[in-house]
């Protein structure tokens, strides 16, 4: 595995692959890698000739009071994991390499969906994400880019970005990797204390309950969201939201039976997010495909 810390180094490392017309897959990360990240590498390895992973803790997607300084930097251990996973190129730039000066004059903003859900409580977060991913797409110029579905709103933002800015890149969502008790794997799970870690799987269990209710025919989406919020709060979570959306995060779309149930909640000082996809039966003789809260 080749490790590069500069943009020029990445260009040079990829030049032979481009000359040979090999397919390039890209996985942007902030490091502190776990099995979920390695699943992305595996999927990329299965579909492309060359796999590039970036590790960059992006300062512009952290808000005031968030954990930028405390965010785990584990480059040595991450490098070993990527080597074992047969990553070809690791791009690990410093902040000064990605941002010659801060603040920048130019940023990338995805409207509407970036200001909903997590965006409501983390103003500017998705602008930081969209800007750094645009930079990385331009640096690596992959054919495919892989993102975990655990960060579903981020995935939707990147899909909108790639489509709207005409990037010739296939954005691939990879299913969430979970612990045996159902908790979605996340770098932030390490912040949970022992008691919180035992409580945390209740977030996914609550999403499963909503999914079962939808499949059983319930269509009062607002009531389902409110009940789930109250349930989580009663378990000791501080719930930011529970929401039922289309895969593009629209509130309603009568042309689809595909839906996603998303939630974000704090447990202690740790903010957890999760989601579950639901395919509803098409009720041709009723308005069942239209949510009450549309």
Buried (B, 14 or more C-beta within 10 A) or exposed (E): BBBBEBBEBBBEBBEEBEEEEBBBBBBBBBBBBBEBBBBBBBBBBEBBBBBBBBBBBBBBBBEEEEEBEEBBEBBEEBBEBBEEBEBBBBBBBEEEBBBEEEEEEEBBBBEEBBBBBBBEEBEBBBBBBBBBBBBBBEBBBBBBBBBBBBBBBBBBBBBBBBEEEEBEBEBBBBEBBBBEEBBBBBBBBEBBEEEBBEBBBBBBBBBEBBBEBBEEEBBEBEEBBEBBBEBBEEBBBEBBBBBBBBBEBEEBBEEBBEBBBBBBBBBBEBBBBBBBBBEBEEEEEEEBBBBEBE
